[in-house]
Amino acid sequence: MKSKKEILLPGGDSQLRYTLGNIEIKGKKALVLGSGSENIALEIINKEADSVELILEDYESLLISQLNLNDIDSITPKLMDFELTDFAIDTFDIVYAQASISNTRRNKIIKEVKRILKNEGVLIVGEIIKLEKDIPQFVSDIFEQSDLEPLFVDELKNYYNSRSFEIQDVVDYTKTLKEYYSSNLSKLKSSVSELTENEKSYYKKLINQISHQSKAYLKQGADKYIGFYTVEAKLNKR
């Protein structure tokens, strides 16, 4: 099943298609974490989920989500820290995160996910990962600039198994990153030409970061070291 709208995140629509094709959604309570996930939340609610919550961590992302979902009464984006949400214990049947927790706060976020996910609830998480344990400095710089702390690919299963999750499946979607970074670079070039000088100054850091990451992946060999994997795991609190 193809998603109806573009998903501008690492992994593209692959993780969502996996979820729609493999996870029982009808009648379930779902939580989606991360900016750029509006279309994911929409697709899940369209599969007859009982409810879908979408949470963002910064005000700009919240405003964008509200604009994108302004005519959708069933989904109200909310501003929360991922590691300290307002939800009660055992609230959700499904938690979905795509490239939104591969950072320095992963441990705290996963601890919070365990608190709000029901026993035997499902976690679908897309992780930016390291394909090699030892990586060159320019790849380390990319991770640092993006506040990423990727797991080494061989450590991925053990990380979740050691935190009371039972791995159901692990899928390698690394090949989708080329399209993701190509799309980013193309959109950047078209967007920059439309910005005023003041806007260019305001967004300079972000523009440089996106440009640097995309070129490093596409032209400088970072693709040998950066991957994207989706994990389906079931929580076992007992």
C-alpha positions as CSV (number, residue, x, y, z in Angstrom):
1,M,0.0,0.0,0.0
2,K,1.4,3.4,-0.9
3,S,0.9,6.4,1.3
4,K,-1.1,9.2,-0.4
5,K,1.2,12.1,0.5
6,E,5.0,12.6,0.5
7,I,6.8,12.1,3.7
8,L,9.9,14.2,3.9
9,L,11.8,12.2,6.5
10,P,14.7,9.7,6.3
11,G,13.1,6.4,5.2
12,G,10.5,8.3,3.1
13,D,7.2,6.4,3.1
14,S,8.8,3.0,3.5
15,Q,8.3,2.8,7.3
16,L,4.7,3.9,7.1
17,R,3.9,1.4,4.3
18,Y,5.5,-1.3,6.5
19,T,3.3,-0.2,9.4
20,L,0.1,-0.1,7.5
21,G,0.8,-3.5,6.0
22,N,2.0,-5.3,9.2
23,I,0.4,-3.7,12.2
24,E,-3.2,-4.0,13.4
25,I,-4.3,-0.4,13.7
26,K,-8.1,-0.5,13.7
27,G,-9.5,0.5,17.1
28,K,-6.0,1.2,18.6
29,K,-4.7,4.3,20.3
30,A,-1.6,5.6,18.6
31,L,1.1,8.2,19.3
32,V,3.3,9.7,16.6
33,L,6.5,11.5,17.6
34,G,8.3,14.1,15.6
35,S,8.1,17.0,13.1
36,G,7.3,16.2,9.5
37,S,5.0,13.4,10.6
38,E,1.6,14.9,9.8
39,N,0.9,12.7,6.8
40,I,1.9,9.6,8.9
41,A,-0.7,10.6,11.6
42,L,-3.3,11.1,8.8
43,E,-2.7,7.7,7.3
44,I,-2.9,6.0,10.7
45,I,-6.2,7.7,11.5
46,N,-7.5,6.7,8.1
47,K,-6.9,3.1,9.0
48,E,-9.6,3.4,11.6
49,A,-7.3,3.9,14.6
50,D,-9.4,4.8,17.7
51,S,-7.3,7.9,18.2
52,V,-3.9,9.4,17.1
53,E,-1.8,11.9,19.1
54,L,0.9,13.9,17.3
55,I,3.5,15.6,19.5
56,L,6.3,18.0,18.6
57,E,9.2,19.4,20.6
58,D,9.5,23.0,19.2
59,Y,7.1,25.8,18.6
60,E,7.9,26.2,14.9
61,S,7.2,22.6,14.2
62,L,3.9,22.9,16.1
63,L,2.8,25.9,14.0
64,I,3.7,24.1,10.8
65,S,1.7,21.0,11.9
66,Q,-1.3,23.0,12.9
67,L,-1.3,24.7,9.5
68,N,-1.0,21.3,7.7
69,L,-3.8,19.8,9.8
70,N,-6.0,22.8,10.2
71,D,-9.0,21.1,8.6
72,I,-8.5,17.7,10.4
73,D,-10.5,17.6,13.6
74,S,-9.4,14.2,14.6
75,I,-5.7,15.1,15.1
76,T,-4.5,18.0,17.3
77,P,-0.8,18.5,17.3
78,K,0.6,19.2,20.8
79,L,3.9,20.6,22.2
80,M,5.7,18.2,24.6
81,D,9.1,17.0,25.4
82,F,9.5,13.4,24.2
83,E,11.2,12.3,27.4
84,L,8.5,13.9,29.6
85,T,5.1,13.8,28.1
86,D,1.7,14.6,29.7
87,F,0.2,11.2,29.0
88,A,-0.9,8.7,31.6
89,I,0.8,5.4,32.1
90,D,-0.3,2.6,29.7
91,T,-2.1,5.0,27.3
92,F,-1.1,3.8,23.9
93,D,-1.2,0.6,21.9
94,I,1.2,1.9,19.2
95,V,4.0,4.4,19.3
96,Y,5.5,5.5,16.0
97,A,8.8,7.4,15.6
98,Q,10.6,8.0,12.3
99,A,14.1,9.5,12.6
100,S,13.0,11.5,15.7
101,I,14.7,9.7,18.6
102,S,18.2,8.9,17.1
103,N,19.7,11.5,19.3
104,T,21.5,12.1,22.6
105,R,18.3,11.8,24.6
106,R,17.3,8.4,23.2
107,N,17.6,6.6,26.6
108,K,15.3,9.0,28.3
109,I,12.8,9.0,25.4
110,I,12.6,5.2,25.3
111,K,12.1,5.2,29.1
112,E,9.1,7.5,28.6
113,V,7.8,5.4,25.7
114,K,7.8,2.4,28.0
115,R,5.8,4.3,30.6
116,I,3.0,5.4,28.2
117,L,2.9,2.2,26.0
118,K,0.7,-0.6,27.1
119,N,2.1,-4.0,27.9
120,E,2.4,-5.9,24.6
121,G,2.0,-2.5,22.8
122,V,4.0,-2.0,19.6
123,L,6.9,0.4,19.0
124,I,7.7,1.2,15.4
125,V,10.9,3.2,15.4
126,G,13.1,4.3,12.5
127,E,16.7,4.8,13.5
128,I,19.5,6.6,11.8
129,I,22.4,4.1,12.4
130,K,26.1,3.7,11.8
131,L,27.0,1.1,9.2
132,E,30.6,0.9,10.6
133,K,31.7,1.1,14.2
134,D,34.5,3.5,13.4
135,I,33.5,6.4,11.3
136,P,35.6,9.3,9.7
137,Q,35.6,12.7,11.3
138,F,33.4,14.3,8.6
139,V,30.6,11.8,9.4
140,S,31.0,12.5,13.1
141,D,30.6,16.2,12.3
142,I,27.4,15.5,10.5
143,F,26.0,13.7,13.5
144,E,27.1,16.3,15.9
145,Q,25.7,19.2,13.9
146,S,22.3,17.4,13.8
147,D,22.4,16.4,17.5
148,L,22.4,12.7,16.4
149,E,23.8,9.8,18.4
150,P,23.3,6.8,16.1
151,L,23.6,3.3,17.3
152,F,26.0,0.9,15.5
153,V,24.0,-1.4,13.3
154,D,25.1,-4.6,15.2
155,E,24.0,-3.0,18.5
156,L,20.4,-2.2,17.4
157,K,18.6,-5.3,18.4
158,N,20.4,-5.6,21.7
159,Y,19.6,-2.0,22.6
160,Y,15.8,-2.6,22.4
161,N,16.0,-6.2,23.8
162,S,17.8,-5.0,26.9
163,R,15.0,-2.5,27.5
164,S,12.1,-4.9,27.8
165,F,11.2,-4.9,24.1
166,E,10.8,-8.1,22.1
167,I,12.1,-7.5,18.5
168,Q,9.5,-8.6,15.9
169,D,11.2,-7.4,12.8
170,V,14.1,-5.2,11.6
171,V,14.0,-3.8,8.1
172,D,16.9,-2.1,6.3
173,Y,15.7,1.0,4.4
174,T,19.2,2.5,3.9
175,K,18.7,2.7,0.2
176,T,15.9,5.3,0.7
177,L,18.5,7.8,2.0
178,K,19.9,8.6,-1.4
179,E,16.4,9.8,-2.5
180,Y,15.9,11.6,0.8
181,Y,19.2,13.6,0.5
182,S,18.7,14.2,-3.2
183,S,15.3,15.6,-2.5
184,N,16.6,17.8,0.3
185,L,19.3,19.3,-1.9
186,S,16.8,19.9,-4.8
187,K,14.3,21.6,-2.5
188,L,17.0,23.6,-0.9
189,K,18.2,25.0,-4.2
190,S,14.7,26.0,-5.2
191,S,13.8,27.4,-1.8
192,V,17.0,29.6,-1.5
193,S,16.2,31.4,-4.7
194,E,12.8,32.4,-3.3
195,L,14.1,33.8,0.0
196,T,14.7,37.5,0.7
197,E,18.2,38.5,1.9
198,N,16.9,38.8,5.5
199,E,15.3,35.4,5.3
200,K,18.6,33.9,3.9
201,S,20.4,35.4,6.9
202,Y,17.9,34.0,9.3
203,Y,18.0,30.5,7.9
204,K,21.7,30.5,7.0
205,K,22.7,28.0,9.6
206,L,19.9,25.5,8.6
207,I,20.5,26.0,4.9
208,N,24.3,25.4,5.3
209,Q,23.6,22.3,7.5
210,I,21.2,20.7,5.0
211,S,23.5,21.5,2.1
212,H,26.5,20.1,3.9
213,Q,24.8,16.9,4.9
214,S,23.3,16.2,1.5
215,K,26.5,16.8,-0.3
216,A,28.5,14.7,2.2
217,Y,26.1,11.8,1.7
218,L,25.7,12.1,-2.1
219,K,29.2,13.1,-3.1
220,Q,31.8,12.6,-0.3
221,G,31.2,8.9,0.7
222,A,29.1,9.3,3.8
223,D,26.7,6.8,2.4
224,K,29.2,4.1,3.4
225,Y,28.7,4.9,7.0
226,I,25.1,6.1,7.5
227,G,22.1,3.9,7.3
228,F,18.4,3.8,8.2
229,Y,16.7,0.8,9.8
230,T,13.1,0.3,11.0
231,V,12.5,-1.7,14.1
232,E,9.2,-3.3,15.1
233,A,9.2,-4.3,18.8
234,K,6.6,-5.4,21.3
235,L,6.9,-4.2,24.9
236,N,7.0,-6.8,27.6
237,K,6.7,-5.1,31.0
238,R,6.5,-8.4,32.9
